[in-house]
């Protein structure tokens, strides 16, 4: 009997040591992301969102800082250094105040940069302040993209921006759990030049880790072959499966990557001045009904992907159609969806 008991104990130890444990709901990160690049959010508006997040026990606020349209924060690297509040970017003092406010309300800020694509705003500022450097880093394939193909100067500029942002957003209360997004979505030529693309993203991830942050990136430009060489510390933000041949959430789990659900068909919200009551009601209902395991794949509802490698889920507010909204209306719009999302 003692021998049988010993065997059972050994088997249990093997199971709990070597097999992934199911995620507990309390361990899942549930956050929101707001696009402050395409639509300007004032310092006060962001503080209100932080306050509302804290009220509903939300703990993560990701800030989409850069896109083709705008680079939305102070940057000495890019020559964006005004100390006066403006409608284009948040000043260094405003950013410091936001970090302090987030700390006070127990909300972690996650800065999101976008490399190498969606970089037109960065490149425009480089062209203005450092024209010779601009010519060295812009891709000959697409002028809204940094050249990721073994271009040391482009890599150096990317690293400088990462280091600058890491210093600005450093939150002492989260020093063991800091995160930063390095992009990787919709990269022209990323599939055909997968080896160079993955090498570039790995080097950015190394830079992020050297600043004591965990790197995050989007899933869509990665191939099955690319997964073999991608830095396993990178958290994957899964927003959609570009084709049936593209890696599914299960492929990332199998390759031991932590994955977050950014389901574009449900968790993408586009604040706007005009929206039909029917579409608004339907979207709110869809958010409330969506499960953590419902990733945006060809068989979303029929093929849920559950695994202990699921790190979290995020509701994203994109800014393409929100430029006509007043700040008060914009915040009210965000509030409504935050309440639906965190009560679902």
C-alpha positions in Angstrom: 0.0 0.0 0.0 2.8 2.4 0.9 4.5 1.6 -2.4 1.3 2.4 -4.3 0.9 5.7 -2.4 4.5 6.6 -3.3 3.9 5.9 -7.0 0.7 8.1 -6.9 2.7 11.0 -5.3 5.4 10.7 -7.9 2.9 10.7 -10.7 1.2 13.8 -9.3 4.5 15.6 -9.0 5.3 14.8 -12.6 1.9 16.1 -13.8 2.1 19.4 -11.8 5.8 20.0 -12.7 5.9 19.2 -16.4 2.4 19.8 -17.7 0.8 23.3 -18.0 -1.7 24.2 -15.4 -5.1 25.6 -16.4 -5.3 29.3 -16.1 -7.3 30.6 -13.1 -9.6 33.5 -13.8 -7.8 35.5 -11.1 -4.6 35.1 -13.0 -5.9 36.4 -16.4 -5.1 40.0 -17.3 -8.2 41.9 -18.4 -7.3 45.3 -19.7 -8.2 48.0 -22.2 -6.1 49.6 -25.0 -6.7 53.1 -26.3 -5.4 54.6 -29.5 -4.0 58.0 -28.6 -2.1 58.3 -31.9 -5.0 58.7 -34.3 -7.2 60.5 -31.8 -5.9 63.0 -29.3 -6.7 62.3 -25.7 -5.8 65.0 -23.2 -4.0 64.3 -20.0 -7.2 64.8 -18.1 -9.2 62.5 -20.3 -6.6 59.7 -19.8 -6.7 60.3 -16.0 -10.5 59.9 -16.1 -10.1 56.6 -17.9 -7.5 55.4 -15.4 -9.9 56.4 -12.6 -12.8 54.5 -14.2 -10.6 51.5 -14.8 -9.6 51.5 -11.1 -13.3 51.8 -10.1 -14.2 48.6 -12.0 -11.1 46.8 -10.7 -9.3 47.1 -14.1 -5.6 47.0 -13.8 -4.1 47.4 -17.3 -4.2 50.3 -19.7 -2.3 49.9 -22.9 -1.6 53.1 -24.8 -1.2 53.0 -28.6 1.4 55.8 -29.0 2.5 55.7 -32.6 1.1 55.1 -36.0 1.2 56.5 -39.5 -0.9 59.5 -38.4 1.0 60.7 -35.3 3.6 60.1 -32.7 1.6 61.1 -29.7 4.2 61.7 -26.9 7.2 63.7 -26.1 10.4 62.5 -27.8 13.9 63.9 -27.6 15.0 61.4 -30.2 12.4 62.7 -32.7 12.7 66.4 -31.8 9.3 66.6 -30.2 10.2 68.5 -27.0 7.7 71.3 -26.4 6.8 71.9 -22.8 3.4 73.4 -23.7 0.2 71.4 -23.8 -0.9 70.9 -27.3 -3.3 68.8 -29.5 -0.6 66.7 -31.1 1.3 65.0 -28.3 1.6 64.7 -24.5 4.5 66.6 -23.0 7.1 65.0 -20.7 5.6 66.7 -17.7 2.1 65.4 -18.6 3.4 61.9 -19.0 5.1 62.0 -15.6 1.8 63.1 -14.1 0.0 60.3 -15.8 2.4 57.7 -14.5 2.1 59.0 -11.0 -1.7 59.0 -11.2 -1.7 55.5 -12.5 0.5 54.4 -9.6 -1.9 56.0 -7.2 -4.9 54.2 -8.7 -3.1 50.8 -9.1 -3.3 50.8 -12.9 -0.4 49.5 -15.0 0.4 51.5 -18.1 1.6 49.5 -21.1 3.2 51.7 -23.8 2.7 50.5 -27.3 5.1 51.4 -30.1 4.7 50.0 -33.6 7.8 48.7 -35.5 8.7 48.3 -38.3 5.4 49.2 -40.1 2.9 52.0 -39.4 6.0 54.3 -38.9 5.2 57.2 -41.1 4.8 59.7 -38.2 8.2 58.6 -36.8 9.8 58.8 -40.2 8.3 62.3 -40.9 9.8 63.6 -37.7 13.1 62.0 -38.6 13.0 63.6 -42.0 12.4 67.0 -40.5 15.1 66.9 -37.8 17.6 64.3 -39.0 17.2 64.0 -42.9 20.4 62.0 -43.4 19.3 59.5 -40.8 15.9 59.3 -42.4 17.3 58.3 -45.7 19.3 55.5 -44.1 16.3 54.0 -42.2 13.3 54.3 -44.5 12.4 51.1 -46.3 12.8 51.2 -50.1 9.9 48.8 -50.2 7.4 51.0 -48.3 8.0 54.6 -47.2 5.8 54.2 -44.2 8.0 51.5 -42.8 11.4 51.2 -41.1 13.8 49.0 -43.0 14.0 45.8 -40.9 16.3 43.9 -43.3 19.7 43.9 -41.6 19.7 47.7 -41.3 21.8 48.6 -38.3 20.8 52.3 -38.4 17.1 51.5 -38.4 17.7 49.0 -35.5 19.6 51.7 -33.6 16.8 54.3 -34.0 14.2 51.7 -32.9 16.3 50.9 -29.8 16.7 54.6 -29.0 12.9 55.1 -29.0 12.3 52.0 -27.0 14.8 53.1 -24.3 13.3 56.6 -24.2 9.7 55.2 -23.8 10.8 52.7 -21.2 12.3 55.4 -19.1 9.2 57.6 -19.4 6.7 54.9 -18.5 8.7 53.1 -15.7 6.4 52.3 -12.8 8.1 51.3 -9.6 5.1 49.4 -8.2 5.2 47.1 -11.3 9.0 46.8 -11.6 8.7 43.0 -11.7 5.9 43.0 -14.3 6.5 45.9 -16.7 5.4 45.3 -20.3 5.9 47.1 -23.6 4.5 46.5 -27.1 7.0 46.5 -30.0 4.5 46.2 -32.9 5.0 43.6 -35.6 1.6 43.9 -37.3 0.8 44.3 -41.0 4.4 44.3 -42.1 4.8 44.6 -45.9 7.3 41.9 -46.9 7.3 40.4 -43.4 6.2 37.0 -44.6 8.6 36.8 -47.6 11.5 38.1 -45.4 10.5 36.2 -42.3 14.0 35.5 -41.2 15.0 39.2 -41.2 11.7 40.2 -39.7 12.0 37.8 -36.8 15.7 38.7 -36.2 14.7 42.4 -36.1 11.8 41.7 -33.6 14.1 39.5 -31.4 16.6 42.3 -31.2 13.9 44.8 -30.2 12.7 42.3 -27.6 16.2 42.0 -26.2 16.3 45.8 -25.8 12.9 45.8 -24.0 14.1 43.1 -21.7 17.3 45.0 -20.9 15.1 47.8 -19.6 13.3 45.2 -17.4 10.1 45.1 -19.4 8.4 42.1 -21.0 8.0 42.5 -24.8 4.6 42.1 -26.6 3.9 41.9 -30.3 1.0 41.3 -32.7 0.6 37.9 -34.3 -0.4 38.4 -37.9 3.1 38.8 -39.6 4.5 35.7 -38.1 4.7 32.4 -40.0 5.0 28.8 -38.7 8.7 28.9 -39.7 9.2 32.2 -37.8 7.8 30.8 -34.6 10.8 28.5 -34.4 13.2 31.3 -34.0 11.1 33.9 -32.1 12.1 35.0 -28.6 9.9 33.0 -26.3 9.7 35.8 -23.8 7.5 37.8 -26.2 3.8 37.8 -25.4 1.6 37.4 -28.5 -1.3 39.8 -29.0 -3.6 37.7 -31.2 -6.0 39.9 -33.1 -6.9 37.8 -36.2 -5.7 34.9 -38.3 -4.9 36.3 -41.8 -5.3 33.0 -43.5 -5.9 29.3 -42.6 -2.2 28.8 -43.2 -1.3 31.4 -40.6 -0.4 30.2 -37.1 -3.5 29.7 -34.9 -3.6 30.4 -31.2 -3.0 26.7 -30.6 0.2 26.9 -32.7 1.5 29.6 -30.4 0.5 27.6 -27.3 2.3 24.5 -28.7 5.4 26.6 -29.2 5.2 27.8 -25.6 4.2 31.4 -26.2 1.9 33.4 -23.8 -1.0 34.7 -25.8 -3.5 37.6 -25.2 -6.9 37.7 -26.9 -7.3 41.0 -28.9 -10.2 39.5 -31.0 -10.8 42.2 -33.7 -14.3 41.1 -34.6 -15.6 41.6 -31.0 -13.0 43.5 -28.9 -12.3 46.3 -31.4 -14.3 49.4 -30.7 -14.4 52.5 -32.9 -15.8 55.5 -31.1 -17.6 57.8 -33.6 -20.1 60.6 -33.6 -22.7 58.8 -35.7 -23.5 55.1 -35.0 -26.9 53.4 -35.3 -28.5 52.2 -32.1 -28.9 48.7 -33.4 -25.2 48.3 -34.2 -24.2 49.7 -30.8 -26.6 47.4 -28.9 -25.3 44.4 -30.9 -21.7 45.2 -30.3 -22.3 45.5 -26.6 -24.1 42.2 -26.5 -21.3 40.5 -28.5 -18.7 41.8 -26.0 -20.8 40.5 -23.1 -21.2 37.1 -24.7 -17.6 36.5 -25.9 -15.5 34.0 -24.0 -11.8 34.4 -23.2 -11.1 31.4 -25.5 -13.0 32.9 -28.5 -10.0 34.0 -30.7 -10.6 35.6 -34.1 -10.0 32.5 -36.4 -11.8 30.9 -39.2 -14.0 28.9 -36.7 -14.1 31.4 -33.9 -17.1 30.1 -31.9 -16.8 26.5 -33.0 -13.2 26.1 -32.1 -12.3 27.8 -28.8 -8.7 27.7 -27.8 -8.1 27.1 -24.1 -4.7 26.7 -22.7 -2.7 27.7 -19.6 -0.7 29.9 -22.0 -3.6 32.4 -22.3 -2.2 35.5 -20.6 -5.2 37.8 -20.9 -7.7 39.7 -23.0 -8.0 43.3 -24.1 -10.8 45.6 -25.3 -9.3 48.1 -27.8 -10.6 51.6 -28.7 -9.2 52.6 -32.1 -9.3 56.3 -33.2 -9.9 56.3 -36.9 -13.4 57.8 -36.6 -13.2 59.6 -33.3 -11.5 62.9 -34.4 -14.8 64.8 -34.5 -15.8 63.8 -31.0 -15.4 66.2 -28.1 -13.3 64.9 -25.2 -16.4 64.7 -23.0 -18.3 62.6 -25.6 -15.2 60.4 -26.3 -14.8 59.6 -22.6 -18.5 58.8 -22.2 -18.3 56.4 -25.1 -15.2 54.7 -23.6 -16.9 54.5 -20.2 -20.0 52.7 -21.6 -17.9 49.9 -23.1 -15.6 49.6 -20.1 -18.6 48.9 -17.9 -20.0 46.3 -20.3 -16.6 44.6 -20.7 -15.7 44.4 -17.0 -19.2 43.3 -16.0 -19.3 40.4 -18.6 
